[in-house]
Amino acid sequence: MNIGQRLARMCGAAVLALSLVSTANAADITVKHAQGETAIPASPAKVLVFDLGTLDNLDRLGVRVTGVPSGISFPEYLKKYQGDDYAKIGTLFEPDYEAVNAAAPDLIIVAGRSASKYGELSKIAPTIDLTLDAKNFIAGTEANIEKLGQLFGKEAGAKTEIEKLDAELAALRNKAANKGNGLLILTSGGKISAYGPGSRFGILHDSLGVTPAAPNLSIGNHGQPVSSEFILETNPDWLFVIDRDAAIGREGNSARQVLDNELVRQTNAWKKDQVVYLNAQNWYLIGGGLGALHQTIRQISAAFDNAK
């Protein structure tokens, strides 16, 4: 083989190598998320999830997950993730970096409580942050579902799920239009906080269509501290309640015990039996998960149907 032939073969090999690299890179999907953009190989095989809303959505789309947080009580429809078939990779707040490394993930997903660990986790494997903006909760949830559908080749399923969610939301908003106003509160350790439009739990008003009984509440992550006197003064037609202690398995006075007093008993909501104890895990732990949202819509819709 002469020098010219050797050079030609070498150039051909180089072109082939470049082609393979280009093809591999073309297969990557760049995902925009709350902390930037991340290039991820399509259909990553080993996925670690630190956010229960994302886990809910992946489960709904039929995507296999490798690792999940521990130290929590999963709702019944996600109970399988407590089993030994899934690696335990830390808590909702704090990764077990040794377990994360051992899992050799292709993708790590954080959001909300785990978002602050994005930087460290991204040093181990491609990481995305699917934290939701409370002011655009449903739009953000649906955008995340679309991203997951694209990433895992589940575009058709994602589209179907979004259409179903939109239809149920529209039906509930129509039903809520003439049902009076409502106030959402969270109880924790015997204390009460209220949440209004634009807040962490503002979806009740912003997306589910319930007219706010107190439209000007502060929108901090922990809500506005209130008392039973405030609830009586606001006098909502509906009182929606999240029992944080029940959500995290803490013992103490239940929301029902906290609210069963002479002041709250004078409200329209109490008199009409329109105090709705929301599924605390769905609201406090899961948030923007399809399973949780469908259950929430059904619960509130049923409450409206039973209104006196």
C-alpha positions as a Markdown table, in Angstrom:
| # | Residue | x | y | z |
|---|---|---|---|---|
| 1 | Met | 0.0 | 0.0 | 0.0 |
| 2 | Asn | 1.5 | 3.3 | -1.0 |
| 3 | Ile | 1.6 | 6.5 | 1.1 |
| 4 | Gly | -1.4 | 8.0 | -0.8 |
| 5 | Gln | -3.5 | 4.9 | -0.2 |
| 6 | Arg | -2.6 | 4.9 | 3.5 |
| 7 | Leu | -3.5 | 8.6 | 3.8 |
| 8 | Ala | -6.8 | 8.0 | 2.1 |
| 9 | Arg | -7.7 | 5.1 | 4.4 |
| 10 | Met | -6.7 | 7.2 | 7.5 |
| 11 | Cys | -8.8 | 10.0 | 6.3 |
| 12 | Gly | -11.7 | 7.7 | 5.7 |
| 13 | Ala | -11.4 | 6.2 | 9.2 |
| 14 | Ala | -11.3 | 9.8 | 10.7 |
| 15 | Val | -14.4 | 10.7 | 8.7 |
| 16 | Leu | -16.2 | 7.6 | 10.0 |
| 17 | Ala | -15.2 | 8.4 | 13.6 |
| 18 | Leu | -16.4 | 11.9 | 13.3 |
| 19 | Ser | -19.7 | 10.6 | 11.8 |
| 20 | Leu | -20.2 | 8.3 | 14.8 |
| 21 | Val | -19.5 | 11.1 | 17.2 |
| 22 | Ser | -21.9 | 13.4 | 15.4 |
| 23 | Thr | -24.6 | 10.7 | 15.3 |
| 24 | Ala | -24.2 | 10.1 | 19.1 |
| 25 | Asn | -24.4 | 13.8 | 19.8 |
| 26 | Ala | -27.4 | 14.1 | 17.5 |
| 27 | Ala | -29.2 | 11.5 | 19.7 |
| 28 | Asp | -28.8 | 13.6 | 22.8 |
| 29 | Ile | -31.8 | 15.7 | 23.9 |
| 30 | Thr | -31.2 | 19.1 | 25.4 |
| 31 | Val | -33.6 | 19.7 | 28.2 |
| 32 | Lys | -34.3 | 23.2 | 29.5 |
| 33 | His | -35.1 | 23.2 | 33.2 |
| 34 | Ala | -35.2 | 25.4 | 36.2 |
| 35 | Gln | -31.4 | 25.7 | 36.5 |
| 36 | Gly | -30.3 | 25.7 | 32.9 |
| 37 | Glu | -30.0 | 23.3 | 30.1 |
| 38 | Thr | -28.7 | 19.7 | 30.2 |
| 39 | Ala | -27.9 | 17.3 | 27.3 |
| 40 | Ile | -29.2 | 13.8 | 28.0 |
| 41 | Pro | -29.0 | 10.7 | 25.9 |
| 42 | Ala | -32.5 | 9.8 | 24.6 |
| 43 | Ser | -34.3 | 7.1 | 26.7 |
| 44 | Pro | -31.8 | 7.0 | 29.6 |
| 45 | Ala | -31.9 | 3.6 | 31.2 |
| 46 | Lys | -31.0 | 4.3 | 34.8 |
| 47 | Val | -33.0 | 7.1 | 36.3 |
| 48 | Leu | -32.8 | 8.4 | 39.8 |
| 49 | Val | -35.7 | 10.6 | 41.0 |
| 50 | Phe | -35.7 | 12.8 | 44.1 |
| 51 | Asp | -39.1 | 14.4 | 43.5 |
| 52 | Leu | -42.4 | 12.6 | 44.1 |
| 53 | Gly | -44.4 | 14.6 | 41.6 |
| 54 | Thr | -41.9 | 13.6 | 38.9 |
| 55 | Leu | -42.0 | 10.0 | 40.1 |
| 56 | Asp | -45.8 | 10.1 | 39.9 |
| 57 | Asn | -45.6 | 11.3 | 36.3 |
| 58 | Leu | -43.0 | 8.8 | 35.2 |
| 59 | Asp | -45.1 | 6.0 | 36.7 |
| 60 | Arg | -48.1 | 7.3 | 34.8 |
| 61 | Leu | -46.1 | 7.3 | 31.6 |
| 62 | Gly | -44.8 | 3.8 | 32.2 |
| 63 | Val | -41.2 | 4.8 | 32.6 |
| 64 | Arg | -39.0 | 2.5 | 34.6 |
| 65 | Val | -37.2 | 4.2 | 37.5 |
| 66 | Thr | -34.0 | 2.9 | 39.2 |
| 67 | Gly | -33.8 | 4.8 | 42.5 |
| 68 | Val | -36.1 | 6.8 | 44.7 |
| 69 | Pro | -35.9 | 8.6 | 48.1 |
| 70 | Ser | -36.5 | 6.8 | 51.4 |
| 71 | Gly | -37.8 | 7.9 | 54.8 |
| 72 | Ile | -41.3 | 8.7 | 53.5 |
| 73 | Ser | -44.6 | 6.9 | 53.3 |
| 74 | Phe | -45.6 | 6.6 | 49.7 |
| 75 | Pro | -49.3 | 6.9 | 48.8 |
| 76 | Glu | -51.0 | 3.7 | 48.0 |
| 77 | Tyr | -50.8 | 4.1 | 44.2 |
| 78 | Leu | -47.0 | 4.5 | 44.5 |
| 79 | Lys | -46.4 | 2.0 | 47.3 |
| 80 | Lys | -44.3 | -0.3 | 45.1 |
| 81 | Tyr | -41.5 | 2.2 | 45.2 |
| 82 | Gln | -40.9 | 1.4 | 48.9 |
| 83 | Gly | -39.8 | -2.1 | 47.9 |
| 84 | Asp | -36.4 | -3.5 | 47.4 |
| 85 | Asp | -36.7 | -3.4 | 43.6 |
| 86 | Tyr | -35.8 | 0.3 | 43.8 |
| 87 | Ala | -32.5 | 1.7 | 45.1 |
| 88 | Lys | -32.8 | 4.1 | 48.0 |
| 89 | Ile | -30.8 | 7.1 | 47.2 |
| 90 | Gly | -31.3 | 9.5 | 50.2 |
| 91 | Thr | -34.2 | 11.6 | 51.4 |
| 92 | Leu | -36.3 | 14.2 | 49.7 |
| 93 | Phe | -33.9 | 16.8 | 50.9 |
| 94 | Glu | -30.5 | 15.1 | 51.2 |
| 95 | Pro | -29.0 | 12.6 | 48.6 |
| 96 | Asp | -27.0 | 9.6 | 49.7 |
| 97 | Tyr | -24.1 | 10.4 | 47.4 |
| 98 | Glu | -22.5 | 6.9 | 47.9 |
| 99 | Ala | -25.8 | 5.3 | 46.8 |
| 100 | Val | -26.2 | 7.7 | 43.9 |
| 101 | Asn | -22.7 | 6.8 | 42.6 |
| 102 | Ala | -23.3 | 3.1 | 43.1 |
| 103 | Ala | -26.4 | 3.3 | 41.0 |
| 104 | Ala | -24.4 | 4.6 | 38.0 |
| 105 | Pro | -27.3 | 6.7 | 36.8 |
| 106 | Asp | -27.8 | 8.0 | 33.2 |
| 107 | Leu | -30.1 | 10.7 | 34.5 |
| 108 | Ile | -30.9 | 12.3 | 37.9 |
| 109 | Ile | -34.1 | 14.4 | 38.4 |
| 110 | Val | -34.5 | 16.9 | 41.3 |
| 111 | Ala | -37.2 | 19.4 | 42.1 |
| 112 | Gly | -38.4 | 21.5 | 45.0 |
| 113 | Arg | -37.0 | 20.1 | 48.2 |
| 114 | Ser | -34.0 | 18.6 | 46.4 |
| 115 | Ala | -33.3 | 21.5 | 44.0 |
| 116 | Ser | -30.5 | 22.9 | 46.1 |
| 117 | Lys | -28.5 | 19.7 | 45.5 |
| 118 | Tyr | -28.5 | 20.1 | 41.7 |
| 119 | Gly | -24.9 | 21.3 | 41.6 |
| 120 | Glu | -23.4 | 18.3 | 43.4 |
| 121 | Leu | -25.5 | 15.8 | 41.7 |
| 122 | Ser | -24.8 | 17.1 | 38.2 |
| 123 | Lys | -21.1 | 16.3 | 38.9 |
| 124 | Ile | -22.1 | 12.6 | 39.0 |
| 125 | Ala | -24.5 | 12.4 | 36.1 |
| 126 | Pro | -26.7 | 14.6 | 33.8 |
| 127 | Thr | -29.2 | 16.2 | 36.2 |
| 128 | Ile | -32.3 | 18.3 | 35.5 |
| 129 | Asp | -34.4 | 20.4 | 37.9 |
| 130 | Leu | -38.1 | 20.2 | 37.3 |
| 131 | Thr | -39.1 | 22.6 | 40.1 |
| 132 | Leu | -42.5 | 24.1 | 39.5 |
| 133 | Asp | -43.4 | 27.8 | 39.6 |
| 134 | Ala | -46.5 | 28.0 | 42.0 |
| 135 | Lys | -47.9 | 30.9 | 39.9 |
| 136 | Asn | -47.9 | 28.7 | 36.8 |
| 137 | Phe | -48.5 | 25.4 | 38.4 |
| 138 | Ile | -50.5 | 23.6 | 35.8 |
| 139 | Ala | -48.6 | 25.0 | 32.8 |
| 140 | Gly | -45.4 | 24.0 | 34.5 |
| 141 | Thr | -46.7 | 20.5 | 35.3 |
| 142 | Glu | -47.8 | 20.0 | 31.7 |
| 143 | Ala | -44.5 | 21.3 | 30.4 |
| 144 | Asn | -42.6 | 18.8 | 32.6 |
| 145 | Ile | -44.8 | 16.0 | 31.3 |
| 146 | Glu | -44.0 | 17.0 | 27.7 |
| 147 | Lys | -40.3 | 17.0 | 28.5 |
| 148 | Leu | -40.5 | 13.5 | 30.1 |
| 149 | Gly | -42.5 | 12.3 | 27.1 |
| 150 | Gln | -39.9 | 13.5 | 24.7 |
| 151 | Leu | -37.0 | 12.2 | 26.7 |
| 152 | Phe | -38.4 | 8.7 | 27.1 |
| 153 | Gly | -40.2 | 8.3 | 23.7 |
| 154 | Lys | -43.6 | 8.7 | 25.3 |
| 155 | Glu | -44.8 | 11.7 | 23.4 |
| 156 | Ala | -48.2 | 10.2 | 22.5 |
| 157 | Gly | -48.8 | 9.1 | 26.1 |
| 158 | Ala | -47.8 | 12.6 | 27.4 |
| 159 | Lys | -50.2 | 14.3 | 25.0 |
| 160 | Thr | -53.1 | 12.0 | 26.0 |
| 161 | Glu | -52.4 | 12.7 | 29.7 |
| 162 | Ile | -52.3 | 16.4 | 29.2 |
| 163 | Glu | -55.5 | 16.4 | 27.3 |
| 164 | Lys | -57.3 | 14.4 | 30.0 |
| 165 | Leu | -56.0 | 16.7 | 32.7 |
| 166 | Asp | -57.2 | 19.8 | 30.9 |
| 167 | Ala | -60.6 | 18.3 | 30.4 |
| 168 | Glu | -61.0 | 17.4 | 34.0 |
| 169 | Leu | -59.8 | 20.9 | 35.1 |
| 170 | Ala | -62.2 | 22.6 | 32.8 |
| 171 | Ala | -65.1 | 20.5 | 34.2 |
| 172 | Leu | -64.1 | 21.3 | 37.8 |
| 173 | Arg | -63.8 | 25.0 | 37.1 |
| 174 | Asn | -67.3 | 25.1 | 35.6 |
| 175 | Lys | -68.6 | 23.3 | 38.7 |
| 176 | Ala | -66.8 | 25.7 | 41.1 |
| 177 | Ala | -68.1 | 28.8 | 39.4 |
| 178 | Asn | -71.4 | 28.9 | 41.4 |
| 179 | Lys | -70.3 | 27.1 | 44.6 |
| 180 | Gly | -69.3 | 30.2 | 46.7 |
| 181 | Asn | -65.8 | 31.1 | 48.0 |
| 182 | Gly | -63.2 | 29.0 | 49.7 |
| 183 | Leu | -60.2 | 29.3 | 52.0 |
| 184 | Leu | -57.3 | 26.8 | 52.1 |
| 185 | Ile | -55.4 | 26.3 | 55.3 |
| 186 | Leu | -52.6 | 24.0 | 56.5 |
| 187 | Thr | -52.4 | 22.8 | 60.1 |
| 188 | Ser | -49.0 | 21.8 | 61.6 |
| 189 | Gly | -48.3 | 21.2 | 65.2 |
| 190 | Gly | -51.5 | 22.8 | 66.2 |
| 191 | Lys | -50.8 | 26.0 | 64.3 |
| 192 | Ile | -52.7 | 27.2 | 61.2 |
| 193 | Ser | -51.4 | 28.9 | 58.0 |
| 194 | Ala | -53.6 | 30.1 | 55.1 |
| 195 | Tyr | -52.7 | 30.1 | 51.4 |
| 196 | Gly | -54.3 | 32.2 | 48.7 |
| 197 | Pro | -53.9 | 32.9 | 44.9 |
| 198 | Gly | -50.4 | 32.7 | 43.6 |
| 199 | Ser | -49.1 | 30.8 | 46.7 |
| 200 | Arg | -47.6 | 27.4 | 47.1 |
| 201 | Phe | -51.1 | 25.9 | 47.1 |
| 202 | Gly | -52.7 | 28.6 | 45.0 |
| 203 | Ile | -53.7 | 26.0 | 42.4 |
| 204 | Leu | -57.1 | 25.8 | 44.3 |
| 205 | His | -58.0 | 29.2 | 43.1 |
| 206 | Asp | -55.7 | 29.7 | 40.1 |
| 207 | Ser | -56.4 | 26.4 | 38.3 |
| 208 | Leu | -59.3 | 24.7 | 40.1 |
| 209 | Gly | -61.6 | 27.7 | 39.9 |
| 210 | Val | -62.5 | 28.2 | 43.6 |
| 211 | Thr | -63.2 | 31.9 | 44.4 |
| 212 | Pro | -60.8 | 33.0 | 47.1 |
| 213 | Ala | -62.4 | 34.0 | 50.4 |
| 214 | Ala | -59.2 | 35.9 | 51.3 |
| 215 | Pro | -57.6 | 37.1 | 48.1 |
| 216 | Asn | -54.8 | 39.2 | 49.6 |
| 217 | Leu | -52.9 | 36.6 | 51.7 |
| 218 | Ser | -49.2 | 36.7 | 51.8 |
| 219 | Ile | -47.7 | 34.2 | 49.3 |
| 220 | Gly | -44.5 | 33.0 | 51.2 |
| 221 | Asn | -43.7 | 29.3 | 51.1 |
| 222 | His | -45.1 | 28.8 | 54.6 |
| 223 | Gly | -48.3 | 30.8 | 54.0 |
| 224 | Gln | -49.8 | 33.4 | 56.2 |
| 225 | Pro | -50.1 | 32.4 | 59.9 |
| 226 | Val | -53.7 | 32.8 | 61.0 |
| 227 | Ser | -56.0 | 31.9 | 63.9 |
| 228 | Ser | -59.5 | 30.5 | 64.3 |
| 229 | Glu | -60.6 | 34.1 | 64.8 |
| 230 | Phe | -59.3 | 34.8 | 61.3 |
| 231 | Ile | -61.2 | 31.9 | 59.9 |
| 232 | Leu | -64.4 | 33.1 | 61.5 |
| 233 | Glu | -63.9 | 36.7 | 60.3 |
| 234 | Thr | -63.2 | 35.4 | 56.7 |
| 235 | Asn | -66.2 | 33.1 | 57.1 |
| 236 | Pro | -65.6 | 31.0 | 53.9 |
| 237 | Asp | -68.3 | 29.0 | 52.2 |
| 238 | Trp | -65.8 | 26.2 | 51.9 |
| 239 | Leu | -62.8 | 25.4 | 54.1 |
| 240 | Phe | -60.1 | 23.3 | 52.4 |
| 241 | Val | -57.7 | 21.7 | 54.9 |
| 242 | Ile | -54.2 | 20.2 | 54.5 |
| 243 | Asp | -53.0 | 18.3 | 57.6 |
| 244 | Arg | -49.2 | 18.5 | 57.4 |
| 245 | Asp | -48.7 | 16.2 | 60.4 |
| 246 | Ala | -50.7 | 13.5 | 58.7 |
| 247 | Ala | -48.7 | 14.0 | 55.4 |
| 248 | Ile | -45.3 | 13.4 | 57.1 |
| 249 | Gly | -46.5 | 10.8 | 59.7 |
| 250 | Arg | -46.0 | 13.1 | 62.7 |
| 251 | Glu | -48.1 | 12.4 | 65.8 |
| 252 | Gly | -50.1 | 15.2 | 67.4 |
| 253 | Asn | -53.4 | 17.1 | 67.2 |
| 254 | Ser | -55.0 | 16.3 | 63.9 |
| 255 | Ala | -56.5 | 19.0 | 61.7 |
| 256 | Arg | -60.0 | 17.9 | 62.8 |
| 257 | Gln | -59.1 | 18.4 | 66.4 |
| 258 | Val | -57.5 | 21.8 | 65.8 |
| 259 | Leu | -60.5 | 23.1 | 63.9 |
| 260 | Asp | -63.2 | 21.7 | 66.1 |
| 261 | Asn | -63.7 | 24.8 | 68.3 |
| 262 | Glu | -66.5 | 27.3 | 69.0 |
| 263 | Leu | -65.1 | 29.8 | 66.5 |
| 264 | Val | -64.7 | 27.6 | 63.5 |
| 265 | Arg | -68.0 | 26.0 | 64.2 |
| 266 | Gln | -69.7 | 29.3 | 63.5 |
| 267 | Thr | -68.5 | 29.6 | 60.0 |
| 268 | Asn | -70.7 | 28.9 | 56.9 |
| 269 | Ala | -68.3 | 26.1 | 55.9 |
| 270 | Trp | -68.7 | 24.3 | 59.1 |
| 271 | Lys | -72.5 | 24.8 | 59.4 |
| 272 | Lys | -73.0 | 23.5 | 55.8 |
| 273 | Asp | -70.6 | 20.6 | 56.3 |
| 274 | Gln | -68.3 | 22.1 | 53.7 |
| 275 | Val | -65.0 | 21.5 | 55.4 |
| 276 | Val | -62.9 | 19.4 | 53.0 |
| 277 | Tyr | -59.9 | 17.5 | 54.4 |
| 278 | Leu | -57.7 | 17.3 | 51.4 |
| 279 | Asn | -55.4 | 14.3 | 50.7 |
| 280 | Ala | -52.4 | 15.7 | 52.6 |
| 281 | Gln | -49.8 | 13.5 | 50.9 |
| 282 | Asn | -51.0 | 14.6 | 47.5 |
| 283 | Trp | -50.9 | 18.3 | 48.3 |
| 284 | Tyr | -47.9 | 18.5 | 50.6 |
| 285 | Leu | -45.6 | 15.8 | 49.3 |
| 286 | Ile | -46.5 | 15.1 | 45.7 |
| 287 | Gly | -47.8 | 18.3 | 44.2 |
| 288 | Gly | -47.6 | 18.3 | 40.4 |
| 289 | Gly | -48.0 | 14.6 | 39.8 |
| 290 | Leu | -50.8 | 13.3 | 37.5 |
| 291 | Gly | -52.1 | 10.7 | 39.9 |
| 292 | Ala | -52.3 | 13.3 | 42.8 |
| 293 | Leu | -53.9 | 15.9 | 40.6 |
| 294 | His | -56.6 | 13.5 | 39.3 |
| 295 | Gln | -57.4 | 12.4 | 42.9 |
| 296 | Thr | -57.6 | 16.1 | 44.0 |
| 297 | Ile | -60.0 | 16.9 | 41.1 |
| 298 | Arg | -62.2 | 14.0 | 41.9 |
| 299 | Gln | -62.3 | 14.8 | 45.6 |
| 300 | Ile | -63.2 | 18.4 | 45.2 |
| 301 | Ser | -65.7 | 17.7 | 42.4 |
| 302 | Ala | -67.4 | 15.1 | 44.7 |
| 303 | Ala | -67.6 | 17.6 | 47.5 |
| 304 | Phe | -69.3 | 20.2 | 45.2 |
| 305 | Asp | -71.7 | 17.5 | 44.0 |
| 306 | Asn | -72.7 | 16.8 | 47.6 |
| 307 | Ala | -73.1 | 20.5 | 48.6 |
| 308 | Lys | -76.2 | 21.3 | 50.5 |
